[in-house]
Amino acid sequence: MDLNRIFTHQRTGNLAATSASRTDFQRDFDRIIFSAAFRRLQNKTQVFPLPGSVFVHNRLTHSLEVSSVGRSLGSAAGEFIFTQFANDLDDQAKVFYQHNLQNVIAAACLCHDVGNPAFGHSGEDAIASYFEKNENDLKTKFTEKEWADLVNFEGNANAIRVLTHQQNGKDEGGTQLTFTTLASIAKYPCEAIAKKKGIIHRKKFGFFQNEKNTFLEIAKGVNLIPENEEPSIFKRHPFVWLVEAADDICYNIIDMEDAHRLGIVSTSDCEDLFLDLIKSENQNIGRVEDKLTILTNSNERISYLRAKVINALINKSIELYQQNFSKILDGSLDRALLDIYKSDNPALQEIEDFSIAKIYNHKNVIEIENAGYNVMYELLNHFIPPVLKPKDQRKSYDKMALKLLPQQFVYDEETDYQKVLGVIDFVSGMTDNFATDLYRKIKGIDIGMTV
């Protein structure tokens, strides 16, 4: 890939670049911060149930921390590209890598989860399984590719829709971000019918059929490497690896800190796992141990070690990015940066294995996933059957159900696929509390007026 042609100021909505005190990529960051989709992340589950007596991370605080790590990765990667490839870069590219790559990565990290529904991954599972379980009644209403979108519902693809789709009564281009930022969150740049386990850029899918033309414009704008035309498959953009690394660093480490605060993980277990990773990176362990003798508060000790571990992983991710840069540019790298690291250093793998055993399978986590699954499934079941009925065949209870659907999500004059996507937009955008409250009301568990 030509380093001069993998970024662009072009944005959705066909808006031209502007001359202002902020660059276009800083404006991306600000647009995301002020967007409703980003605000709703404050009440979406990351791992642990919300709210609780102990403050833990939600999707919004997670995204802010990923963005902070991403900015560091983008800054270091930009300096590397500017230094190592100075003779290959034009003047615009030199400015971009020195000053703006960090803004792109920070913005992309900020919005990487905006397509995720309430209740974590169980919300995604509920949406996909709704269509699987109702295949006999629904499949014939959609094309093969449309059906693949629905039965494989995926938060990454939904993020592209949330950020680019023009809802009824709203402006063209969605959030109107640059193609550069949007390409940086496309971990799986292929359509659903092309997904294939074991292939990193096709493990899931990156855009719905409704947004396919938009994604093709993005791919063209940043010169993604095409792998296949029909179905559409592209190699990952070089910036995706940095966004993915920032996300992997945060969830691997910060979920452990949350579990410690909740008493799920003991201080000694958490300290031992973090210290093993710090020691493996040959950091100044003596200085770390001296600091720990001063810190007597267990939460403060874990917070300090968490910071040291994240710093170590940032440095390692940049090292691996540099070592594998030629493969990243030609699209041949087949493992995430932290997966490469885990194969070389068992310390991070031990943290992940411990998290799976002790955190992600903890009773409270399993309970919220089960509850969330049922809430999301039942909400879809309340809206999708009536929205698919022809207007003249809708009964009074169908019409009453659809009165709860806000107008920006109603596509009555469009195809069945677009009608269903409107419902999914509504349900997947809900916060945990809103989804739970609406579920209780339509099921008759809570009856009464609320404002």
ZAFIDO-495420 format. One record per residue (C-alpha): residue number from 1; chain; x negated, y negated, z. Coordinates in Angstrom, 3 decimals, always signed. Each point is the difference from the previous one (the first is absolute). Layout:
BEGIN
- num  chaine  X  Y  Z
- NUM  A  X  Y  Z;
...
end
This chain:
BEGIN
- num  chaine  X  Y  Z
- 1  A  +0.000  +0.000  +0.000;
- 2  A  -1.153  -3.517  -0.771;
- 3  A  -0.400  -1.846  +3.311;
- 4  A  +0.961  -3.236  -1.760;
- 5  A  +3.375  +1.376  -1.097;
- 6  A  +1.385  +1.879  +3.009;
- 7  A  +1.485  -3.063  +1.657;
- 8  A  +2.445  -2.620  -1.249;
- 9  A  +1.891  -3.024  +1.288;
- 10  A  +3.128  +1.152  -1.857;
- 11  A  +2.933  +0.740  +2.286;
- 12  A  +3.471  +1.502  -0.313;
- 13  A  +2.693  -2.395  -1.106;
- 14  A  -2.274  -1.234  -2.806;
- 15  A  -1.255  -2.832  +2.167;
- 16  A  -3.188  -1.729  -1.069;
- 17  A  -3.010  -0.469  +2.263;
- 18  A  +0.103  -3.214  +1.995;
- 19  A  -2.596  -2.529  +1.043;
- 20  A  +0.255  -0.503  +3.738;
- 21  A  -2.075  +0.042  +3.165;
- 22  A  +0.849  +3.709  +0.337;
- 23  A  -1.084  +2.528  -2.600;
- 24  A  +2.615  +2.247  -1.608;
- 25  A  -1.199  +2.874  +2.171;
- 26  A  +0.318  -2.011  +3.208;
- 27  A  +3.504  -0.885  -1.128;
- 28  A  +0.761  +3.726  -0.301;
- 29  A  -0.932  +0.450  +3.659;
- 30  A  +2.194  -2.918  +1.068;
- 31  A  +2.974  +1.142  -2.100;
- 32  A  -0.111  +3.413  +1.651;
- 33  A  -0.241  -1.481  +3.510;
- 34  A  +3.139  -2.073  -0.586;
- 35  A  +1.994  +2.727  -1.777;
- 36  A  +3.026  +1.661  +1.585;
- 37  A  -1.305  +3.463  -0.903;
- 38  A  -3.151  -0.642  +2.013;
- 39  A  +1.901  -1.407  +3.001;
- 40  A  +2.178  +3.106  +0.148;
- 41  A  -3.092  +2.101  +0.658;
- 42  A  +0.000  -1.320  +3.575;
- 43  A  +2.791  +2.423  +0.840;
- 44  A  -1.028  +3.014  -2.020;
- 45  A  -1.610  +2.979  +1.691;
- 46  A  -3.692  +0.598  -0.558;
- 47  A  -0.297  +3.214  +2.065;
- 48  A  +1.543  -0.457  +3.423;
- 49  A  +3.641  -0.858  +0.799;
- 50  A  +0.916  -3.712  +0.146;
- 51  A  +0.581  -1.771  +2.248;
- 52  A  -1.574  +1.483  +3.111;
- 53  A  -1.209  -1.126  +3.388;
- 54  A  -3.559  +0.012  -1.367;
- 55  A  -0.740  -2.133  -3.046;
- 56  A  -1.241  +2.112  -2.910;
- 57  A  -0.619  -0.741  -3.640;
- 58  A  +2.810  -0.432  -2.468;
- 59  A  -0.338  -0.226  -3.781;
- 60  A  -0.596  -3.742  +0.153;
- 61  A  -2.813  +0.032  +2.570;
- 62  A  -1.517  +2.968  -1.820;
- 63  A  +0.085  -1.919  -3.293;
- 64  A  -1.602  -3.070  +1.581;
- 65  A  -2.850  +2.108  +1.378;
- 66  A  -0.461  +1.843  -3.294;
- 67  A  -0.170  -3.405  -1.692;
- 68  A  -2.695  -1.128  +2.433;
- 69  A  -2.085  +3.095  -0.713;
- 70  A  +0.716  -0.377  -3.720;
- 71  A  -1.293  -3.560  -0.004;
- 72  A  -3.312  +1.231  +1.434;
- 73  A  -0.215  +2.769  -2.586;
- 74  A  +0.879  -2.395  -2.824;
- 75  A  -2.617  -2.508  +1.110;
- 76  A  -2.748  +2.621  +0.149;
- 77  A  +1.054  +1.621  -3.294;
- 78  A  +0.145  -3.393  -1.715;
- 79  A  -3.489  -0.872  +1.153;
- 80  A  -1.255  +3.393  -1.214;
- 81  A  +1.547  -0.430  -3.466;
- 82  A  -1.200  -3.604  -0.284;
- 83  A  -3.563  +0.983  +0.968;
- 84  A  -0.368  +3.277  -1.877;
- 85  A  +1.777  -0.970  -3.209;
- 86  A  -0.857  -3.710  -0.248;
- 87  A  -1.286  +0.376  -3.564;
- 88  A  +3.271  +1.618  -1.116;
- 89  A  +2.360  -2.566  +1.525;
- 90  A  +1.312  -3.153  -1.650;
- 91  A  +0.375  -3.187  +2.043;
- 92  A  +3.638  +0.636  +0.887;
- 93  A  -0.799  +3.523  +1.190;
- 94  A  -2.869  -1.218  +2.151;
- 95  A  +2.332  -2.378  +1.812;
- 96  A  +2.633  +2.717  +0.350;
- 97  A  -2.264  +2.631  +1.559;
- 98  A  -1.759  -2.477  +2.261;
- 99  A  +3.088  -1.779  +1.294;
- 100  A  +3.262  +1.695  -1.003;
- 101  A  -0.313  +3.769  +0.082;
- 102  A  +0.366  -0.129  +3.770;
- 103  A  +3.287  -1.917  -0.427;
- 104  A  +1.317  +2.589  -2.464;
- 105  A  -0.785  +2.916  +2.308;
- 106  A  +1.421  -1.800  +3.041;
- 107  A  +3.235  -0.787  -1.877;
- 108  A  +0.329  +3.528  -1.378;
- 109  A  -0.540  +1.488  +3.463;
- 110  A  +2.592  -2.357  +1.400;
- 111  A  +2.709  +1.313  -2.348;
- 112  A  -1.074  +3.631  -0.402;
- 113  A  +2.854  +1.235  +2.241;
- 114  A  +2.866  -2.306  -1.052;
- 115  A  +1.641  +2.855  -1.909;
- 116  A  +0.071  +2.348  +2.972;
- 117  A  +3.466  +0.539  +1.490;
- 118  A  +0.860  +0.055  +3.695;
- 119  A  -1.139  +2.845  +2.271;
- 120  A  -3.331  +0.683  -1.657;
- 121  A  -0.430  +2.881  -2.389;
- 122  A  +3.229  +1.644  +1.143;
- 123  A  +1.858  -2.881  -1.679;
- 124  A  -1.716  +0.835  -3.289;
- 125  A  +0.823  +3.685  +0.472;
- 126  A  +3.656  -0.778  +0.686;
- 127  A  +0.386  -1.956  -3.242;
- 128  A  -1.695  +2.668  -2.120;
- 129  A  +1.819  +2.909  +1.641;
- 130  A  +3.393  -1.687  -0.383;
- 131  A  -0.302  +0.448  -3.741;
- 132  A  -1.512  +3.476  +0.274;
- 133  A  +2.873  +1.203  +2.166;
- 134  A  +2.611  -1.538  -2.295;
- 135  A  -1.623  +1.090  -3.261;
- 136  A  +3.065  +1.867  -1.263;
- 137  A  +2.191  -3.101  +0.252;
- 138  A  -2.513  -2.652  -1.021;
- 139  A  -2.719  +1.213  -2.345;
- 140  A  +2.065  -0.169  -3.203;
- 141  A  +0.556  -3.732  +0.523;
- 142  A  -3.679  -0.809  -0.577;
- 143  A  -2.727  +0.577  -2.561;
- 144  A  -2.797  +2.405  +0.871;
- 145  A  -2.361  -2.853  +0.847;
- 146  A  +2.589  -1.874  +2.046;
- 147  A  +0.766  +3.143  +1.975;
- 148  A  -3.737  +0.501  +0.666;
- 149  A  -0.099  -3.505  +1.521;
- 150  A  +2.837  +0.823  +2.387;
- 151  A  -1.015  +3.468  +1.203;
- 152  A  -3.582  -1.165  +0.508;
- 153  A  +0.818  -3.363  +1.605;
- 154  A  -3.251  -1.611  +1.018;
- 155  A  -0.798  -3.138  +1.989;
- 156  A  -2.908  -0.941  -2.260;
- 157  A  +2.224  -0.092  -3.085;
- 158  A  +2.671  -1.813  +1.970;
- 159  A  -2.540  -2.678  +0.976;
- 160  A  -0.492  -0.861  -3.683;
- 161  A  +3.787  -0.294  -0.351;
- 162  A  +0.412  -2.103  +3.156;
- 163  A  -2.727  -2.384  -1.142;
- 164  A  +0.975  -0.317  -3.678;
- 165  A  +3.728  +0.739  -0.435;
- 166  A  +2.424  -2.856  -0.622;
- 167  A  +2.989  +0.549  +2.278;
- 168  A  +3.389  -1.459  -0.836;
- 169  A  +0.001  -3.749  +0.532;
- 170  A  -3.749  -0.182  +0.621;
- 171  A  -2.987  -1.263  -1.946;
- 172  A  -1.720  +1.882  -2.811;
- 173  A  -3.087  +2.016  +0.899;
- 174  A  +0.873  +0.783  +3.608;
- 175  A  -2.714  -1.323  +2.326;
- 176  A  -1.916  -1.132  -3.101;
- 177  A  -3.406  +1.334  +0.979;
- 178  A  -2.995  +0.193  -2.316;
- 179  A  -0.513  +3.162  -1.995;
- 180  A  -3.345  +0.348  +1.785;
- 181  A  +1.566  +0.333  +3.449;
- 182  A  +2.736  +2.323  -1.262;
- 183  A  -2.510  +2.284  -1.766;
- 184  A  -1.973  +0.208  +3.251;
- 185  A  +2.851  +1.780  +1.826;
- 186  A  +0.659  +2.512  -2.808;
- 187  A  -1.605  +3.082  +1.560;
- 188  A  +1.933  +2.279  -2.360;
- 189  A  +0.211  -1.786  -3.376;
- 190  A  +2.262  +2.502  -1.740;
- 191  A  +3.720  +0.676  -0.371;
- 192  A  +1.761  +2.547  +2.196;
- 193  A  +0.216  +2.706  -2.639;
- 194  A  -3.818  -0.029  -0.238;
- 195  A  -0.759  +0.477  +3.713;
- 196  A  -2.252  +2.945  +0.768;
- 197  A  -1.423  +1.177  +3.298;
- 198  A  -3.753  +0.210  +0.244;
- 199  A  -0.636  -2.951  -2.335;
- 200  A  -0.647  -3.132  +2.044;
- 201  A  +1.639  -2.532  -2.316;
- 202  A  +2.957  +2.319  -0.702;
- 203  A  +0.640  +1.387  +3.480;
- 204  A  +3.143  -2.157  +0.084;
- 205  A  +1.288  -2.610  -2.462;
- 206  A  -0.264  -3.744  -0.264;
- 207  A  +3.061  -1.498  -1.721;
- 208  A  +3.645  +0.750  -0.735;
- 209  A  +1.297  +0.212  -3.554;
- 210  A  +1.794  -3.285  +0.572;
- 211  A  -3.376  -1.706  +0.593;
- 212  A  -1.956  +1.939  -2.605;
- 213  A  -0.238  -2.885  -2.473;
- 214  A  -1.113  -2.318  +2.784;
- 215  A  -2.693  +2.453  +1.052;
- 216  A  -1.177  +0.390  -3.585;
- 217  A  -0.388  -3.778  -0.150;
- 218  A  -2.015  +0.078  +3.216;
- 219  A  -2.174  +2.835  -1.334;
- 220  A  -0.651  -1.937  -3.195;
- 221  A  -0.718  -3.205  +1.869;
- 222  A  -2.751  +1.551  +2.143;
- 223  A  -1.148  +2.502  -2.648;
- 224  A  +0.720  +3.237  +1.862;
- 225  A  -1.510  +3.052  -1.675;
- 226  A  +2.807  +1.997  -1.670;
- 227  A  -0.117  +3.752  +0.547;
- 228  A  +3.217  +0.969  -1.743;
- 229  A  +2.683  -1.900  -1.870;
- 230  A  +3.005  +2.306  +0.387;
- 231  A  +0.538  +0.351  +2.856;
- 232  A  -1.883  -3.132  +1.021;
- 233  A  -3.080  +0.657  +2.095;
- 234  A  -2.842  -2.402  +0.776;
- 235  A  -3.219  +0.232  +1.948;
- 236  A  -0.096  -1.955  +3.240;
- 237  A  -1.050  -3.619  +0.052;
- 238  A  -3.427  -0.455  +1.680;
- 239  A  +1.533  -2.155  +2.746;
- 240  A  +2.433  +2.749  +1.080;
- 241  A  -2.816  +1.897  +1.706;
- 242  A  -0.617  -2.917  +2.365;
- 243  A  +3.681  -0.394  +0.909;
- 244  A  +0.276  +3.747  +0.597;
- 245  A  -3.125  -0.002  +2.181;
- 246  A  +1.325  -2.877  +2.126;
- 247  A  +3.284  +1.860  +0.563;
- 248  A  -1.768  +3.288  +0.779;
- 249  A  -2.322  -1.685  +2.496;
- 250  A  +2.848  -1.634  +1.886;
- 251  A  +2.459  +2.840  +0.268;
- 252  A  -2.670  +2.539  +0.915;
- 253  A  -1.293  -2.118  +2.853;
- 254  A  +2.824  -2.244  +1.211;
- 255  A  +2.548  +2.810  +0.328;
- 256  A  -2.433  +1.494  +2.515;
- 257  A  -0.110  -3.265  +1.961;
- 258  A  +3.815  -0.178  +0.060;
- 259  A  +0.210  +3.599  +1.199;
- 260  A  -2.409  -0.838  +2.806;
- 261  A  +2.094  -2.981  +1.107;
- 262  A  +3.062  +2.248  +0.094;
- 263  A  -1.799  +2.625  +2.087;
- 264  A  +0.193  +2.616  -2.744;
- 265  A  -3.793  +0.115  -0.307;
- 266  A  -2.290  -0.098  +3.021;
- 267  A  -2.662  -2.670  +0.372;
- 268  A  -2.757  +2.607  +0.063;
- 269  A  +1.166  +1.703  -3.213;
- 270  A  +0.344  -3.313  -1.811;
- 271  A  -3.375  -1.281  +1.200;
- 272  A  -1.773  +3.247  -0.898;
- 273  A  +1.406  +0.021  -3.548;
- 274  A  -0.848  -3.648  -0.610;
- 275  A  -3.478  +0.284  +1.528;
- 276  A  -0.805  +3.052  -2.110;
- 277  A  +0.699  -1.980  -3.157;
- 278  A  -1.986  -3.013  +1.189;
- 279  A  -2.979  +2.217  +0.895;
- 280  A  +0.186  +1.766  -3.367;
- 281  A  -0.516  -3.323  -1.740;
- 282  A  -3.178  -0.693  +1.978;
- 283  A  +1.338  -3.226  +1.387;
- 284  A  -1.608  -1.496  +3.101;
- 285  A  +1.667  +2.464  +2.339;
- 286  A  -1.980  -1.289  +2.978;
- 287  A  +1.573  -3.429  -0.425;
- 288  A  +3.440  +1.569  -0.308;
- 289  A  -0.468  +2.055  +3.165;
- 290  A  -1.260  -3.066  +1.876;
- 291  A  +3.148  -1.867  -1.043;
- 292  A  +2.173  +2.864  +1.246;
- 293  A  -1.557  -0.238  +3.471;
- 294  A  +1.369  -3.556  +0.206;
- 295  A  +3.491  +0.870  -1.274;
- 296  A  +2.020  +1.761  +2.700;
- 297  A  +3.457  -0.427  -1.561;
- 298  A  +0.756  +3.129  -2.039;
- 299  A  +1.973  -1.839  -2.701;
- 300  A  -2.797  -2.535  -0.401;
- 301  A  -2.579  +2.786  -0.304;
- 302  A  +1.984  +1.665  -2.768;
- 303  A  +0.569  -3.338  -1.771;
- 304  A  -3.741  -0.684  +0.051;
- 305  A  -0.846  +3.450  -1.361;
- 306  A  +2.747  -0.319  -2.632;
- 307  A  -1.618  -3.209  -1.243;
- 308  A  -3.415  +1.680  -0.204;
- 309  A  +1.440  +2.992  -1.880;
- 310  A  +1.830  -2.226  -2.504;
- 311  A  -3.184  -1.974  -0.602;
- 312  A  -1.922  +3.222  -0.605;
- 313  A  +2.627  +1.237  -2.451;
- 314  A  +0.060  -3.306  -1.882;
- 315  A  -3.768  +0.207  -0.461;
- 316  A  +0.217  +3.637  -1.080;
- 317  A  +2.843  -0.687  -2.440;
- 318  A  -2.002  -2.744  -1.703;
- 319  A  -3.031  +2.258  -0.191;
- 320  A  +2.088  +2.722  -1.660;
- 321  A  +1.666  -2.536  -2.313;
- 322  A  -3.413  -1.117  -1.195;
- 323  A  -1.314  +3.547  -0.392;
- 324  A  +3.027  +1.079  -2.040;
- 325  A  +0.571  -3.246  -1.888;
- 326  A  -0.790  +1.410  -3.440;
- 327  A  +2.588  +2.766  +0.535;
- 328  A  +2.493  -2.536  +1.316;
- 329  A  -0.426  -2.114  -3.125;
- 330  A  +0.408  +2.876  -2.452;
- 331  A  +2.865  +1.585  +1.965;
- 332  A  -1.759  +3.266  +0.805;
- 333  A  -0.192  -0.213  +3.808;
- 334  A  +2.331  +2.667  +1.346;
- 335  A  -0.056  -0.542  +3.771;
- 336  A  +0.896  -2.919  +2.267;
- 337  A  -2.976  -1.709  +1.595;
- 338  A  +0.851  +1.182  +3.519;
- 339  A  +0.589  +3.542  -1.266;
- 340  A  -3.561  -0.036  -1.328;
- 341  A  -1.134  -1.241  +3.406;
- 342  A  +1.919  +2.716  +1.870;
- 343  A  -1.714  +2.706  -2.040;
- 344  A  -3.388  -1.419  +1.018;
- 345  A  +0.776  -0.929  +3.595;
- 346  A  +2.274  +2.205  +2.147;
- 347  A  +0.628  -2.749  +2.565;
- 348  A  +2.779  -1.684  -2.006;
- 349  A  +1.499  +3.353  -0.950;
- 350  A  +0.160  +0.879  +3.696;
- 351  A  +1.939  -3.204  +0.678;
- 352  A  +2.440  +0.854  -2.784;
- 353  A  +0.441  +3.613  +1.162;
- 354  A  +0.537  -1.172  +3.576;
- 355  A  +2.564  -2.570  -1.167;
- 356  A  +1.982  +2.601  -1.931;
- 357  A  +0.058  +2.390  +2.944;
- 358  A  +0.599  -2.445  +2.842;
- 359  A  +1.603  -3.111  -1.517;
- 360  A  +1.911  +0.664  -3.211;
- 361  A  +1.543  +3.169  +1.455;
- 362  A  +0.835  -1.555  +3.356;
- 363  A  +3.605  +0.445  +1.099;
- 364  A  +0.842  -3.722  -0.107;
- 365  A  -1.341  -0.330  -3.534;
- 366  A  +1.880  +3.080  -1.194;
- 367  A  +3.213  -1.254  +1.617;
- 368  A  -0.128  -3.388  -1.747;
- 369  A  -0.793  +1.677  -3.319;
- 370  A  +2.993  +2.319  +0.353;
- 371  A  +2.300  -2.823  +1.071;
- 372  A  -1.280  -2.267  -2.761;
- 373  A  +0.466  +2.682  -2.616;
- 374  A  +3.644  +0.489  +0.960;
- 375  A  +0.743  -3.731  +0.154;
- 376  A  -1.467  -0.696  -3.445;
- 377  A  +1.617  +3.069  -1.574;
- 378  A  +3.448  -0.906  +1.296;
- 379  A  -0.296  -3.610  -1.128;
- 380  A  -0.753  +1.164  -3.538;
- 381  A  +2.895  +2.417  +0.196;
- 382  A  +2.283  -2.864  +0.975;
- 383  A  -0.907  -2.201  -2.980;
- 384  A  -1.147  +2.147  -2.915;
- 385  A  +3.177  +2.052  -0.702;
- 386  A  +2.260  -3.078  -0.218;
- 387  A  -2.511  -2.061  -1.995;
- 388  A  -0.159  +2.761  -2.631;
- 389  A  +3.765  +0.213  -0.397;
- 390  A  +1.510  -1.993  -2.895;
- 391  A  +1.698  -3.131  +1.320;
- 392  A  +3.464  +1.220  -0.951;
- 393  A  -0.484  +3.271  +1.893;
- 394  A  -1.165  -1.460  +3.299;
- 395  A  +2.322  +0.620  +2.934;
- 396  A  +0.546  -2.557  +2.734;
- 397  A  -2.647  +1.617  +2.231;
- 398  A  -2.511  -0.198  -2.872;
- 399  A  +0.705  -3.690  -0.422;
- 400  A  -0.292  -0.589  +3.746;
- 401  A  -3.391  +1.722  +0.058;
- 402  A  -1.295  -2.123  -2.867;
- 403  A  +1.096  -3.211  +1.711;
- 404  A  -2.907  +0.610  +2.384;
- 405  A  -2.440  -0.149  -2.914;
- 406  A  -1.443  -3.543  -0.424;
- 407  A  +0.524  -1.463  -3.460;
- 408  A  -3.689  -0.128  -0.924;
- 409  A  +0.013  +3.814  +0.068;
- 410  A  +3.160  +0.522  -2.071;
- 411  A  -0.535  +0.990  -3.657;
- 412  A  +3.512  +1.068  -0.962;
- 413  A  -0.448  -0.840  -3.668;
- 414  A  -3.266  +1.912  -0.321;
- 415  A  -0.906  +3.689  -0.325;
- 416  A  +0.528  +2.561  +2.761;
- 417  A  -3.766  -0.011  +0.545;
- 418  A  -0.062  -3.748  +0.620;
- 419  A  +3.070  +0.199  +2.247;
- 420  A  -1.748  +2.611  +2.137;
- 421  A  -3.225  -2.006  +0.093;
- 422  A  +2.023  -2.918  +1.340;
- 423  A  +1.228  +2.160  +2.886;
- 424  A  -3.540  +1.249  +0.630;
- 425  A  -1.233  -3.616  +0.011;
- 426  A  +2.518  -0.790  +2.738;
- 427  A  -0.614  +3.086  +2.127;
- 428  A  -3.788  +0.166  -0.372;
- 429  A  -0.300  -3.683  +0.883;
- 430  A  +1.793  +0.419  +3.324;
- 431  A  -1.858  -0.259  +3.282;
- 432  A  +0.252  +2.846  +2.491;
- 433  A  +2.484  -1.932  +2.155;
- 434  A  +2.187  -1.178  -2.876;
- 435  A  +0.191  +3.517  -1.463;
- 436  A  +0.842  +1.506  +3.379;
- 437  A  +2.641  -2.627  +0.785;
- 438  A  +1.679  +0.374  -3.391;
- 439  A  -0.060  +3.791  +0.321;
- 440  A  +1.681  -0.156  +3.417;
- 441  A  +2.676  -2.360  -1.301;
- 442  A  +0.942  +1.921  -3.134;
- 443  A  +0.075  +3.239  +2.021;
- 444  A  +2.300  -1.552  +2.594;
- 445  A  -2.520  +0.398  +2.820;
- 446  A  +0.035  -3.759  +0.614;
- 447  A  +3.235  -1.844  -0.689;
- 448  A  +0.378  -3.730  +0.463;
- 449  A  -1.050  -3.325  -1.395;
- 450  A  -3.603  -1.127  +0.000;
- 451  A  -1.333  -3.240  -1.426;
end
